[in-house]
Amino acid sequence: MDVHLSPDLESKLSHMAAQQGRAAETLVLEAIERLVAYEGWFLQEVGEGLSADDRGEFIEHSEVRQTIDSRYPG
């Protein structure tokens, strides 16, 4: 797979890699791994939320407001 970066982005990536003493390719792979892991987690959470909603398991807005207010007063 080839990924084409703009000259500006490639320059920033090279600079970041040099600062960290790492290969730019390593940074790119780590970023892609984080993106893929996050997207998988997010889609799973959305699916669980939709399933709970289908079962009628949801929290009313007023309950959410009370929880937020109790955790973060003021």
N, C-alpha and C positions, 0 to 999 in steps of 0.2 A: 504494500500500500504506500502510495506517495501522498504526502500532505504538503501543499504549497502555502507558504506563509508570505505575507506582505514583507517587503524589505524592512519596514519599521518594526514589525513584530519580531521578525527574525533577529534584528539587531538587539532588541530588548531581551529576547530569550538568550542570546549569546552572552550578553552582558551579565544577566542574572546567573547563568551557569558558571561564568568565569568567577564571579564574586563568591560563589559557593564551592568552587573547585570541583565542579561536577560536569559531566557531559550534558549538552543541551538535549540530546536524545533521551537521556534518563529522566530529565525534568518533564519532557513531553509525555513519556510513557506513564509517569506517576500521575500527571494531570488527567490523562485519559482514564486511568484506572479509577481515580477518585470520581470522575464524572459518571462513569458506567456504574460504579457502586452506588452513588447517590441516586441516579435515575432509577435503578432497580429498587432501592429502598423506598423512594418516593412513590413509585407506581404501586408497590405493595401496600403502602399505607393508604393511598387513595382507594384502592380496591377494598381494603378492610373497612374503611369509612363508608363507602357506598353499600357494602354488604350489611353493615350495622344499620344504616338508614333504611334499607329495604326491609329489615326486620323490625323497624320502628324503634330502634335503640339510638336515641340521639339526645342531646342536652339542649334545653331551651336557652334562648339568648339571656334571659334574666339570670339563670344559673351560672352561665359563663361570666357575666358581669360581676356577680357576687364573688366568684372564685378569684377573679383578677383583683377586685377591690380588697379582698381579704389578704391577698399575698403582697399587694403593692399599695398600701394605704397612702393617702395624701395626694 
